[in-house]
């Protein structure tokens, strides 16, 4: 496989993951962190960092909006619930 094809496939897989997570608003970021060690915020930060490394000015909020498909505050108000004590305990155990 040539490098361009590999790059296109990786980009397509990333977009599919992004779009899947946009539709699965029932999956909370803390659950993703507890199970996988990363969440939507991590993905948006990696996107921002990749842009910045290539000389493209992008703020944290711009990276989040690019990933979430809307301003983060709007997504949080629509879809994010407060973490339960069990979720917080699992996070502390796995990331403490």
N, C-alpha and C positions, 0 to 999 in steps of 0.2 A: 504494500500500500504506500502510495506517495504521501509526502508531508501535507500537501494541500487537502487531499481527501481525508486524512486523519484529522486535520484541523477542523474541517467542515463537519465531520461526524461528532467530534467532541463538542463543538458549538451547538449542534442539533440536540445532543444529549443534555447539555446544560439548559437550553431553552425548554426542553420537555420537562426537566426537573423543576425549573422555575414555574412553568405553567401549571404543573401538577400541584405544587405547593400553593399556588394562588387559588386553586379550586378547593383544596383541603384546608379550609379555614378552621375546621374543627380540631386540627392538629396544632397544639400549642407549641410555641418555641421551647418552653421548658421541657416538654415531653421529648422533643427532638434532642435537646441537650442531654437529657438523662439517658436516652437510648443510644444515640449516635455520636455524641460529643460535639455536635455542631447544630446550627439552626439557621433560619432565614437571615438573621442579622449577620452571622458569620459569612454566609454566601454573599450578602450585599457588601460586606467589608472587603472580601476577596475581590469582588468586581471593582470596587473603588480603588483598591491597591493596584490592581492590574492596569487600570486606566492611568493612575498617577505615575506608575513605573514607565509608562509609554509617553509621558509628557502631557497627558490629558488632565486638565484640572477638574477634579471632581471632589465635592465635599462628601462627608459621611451621609448627610441627608439626601444628597443627589443620588448616591449609590443605593441607598435604601429605596428611594422612589423608583429607580430603574428596576430594582428587583421585585418590590412589592406591587408595582403597577399603580401606585398612588402614594401620597405623602404618608410617612410612617405613622404620624399621629392619627390620621384618618383610619388607617388599617387597624391600629391598636384600639381605637374607639369602637370600631365595627366588630372586631373579631377576637381580641385578646381578653381573656378572663384573668382574674387574680389567681395566682398560683395557690394550690392547696398546701396545707402543712405537709402532707405526704410527698408532694412534688418538691417542695423546698428541702425536705429531709433527704430525698433521693439525690437532689442536686448537690447538697453539701457533702454527701457520702462519696459521690463520684467525682466531684471537682474540688473537694476540700483539702 
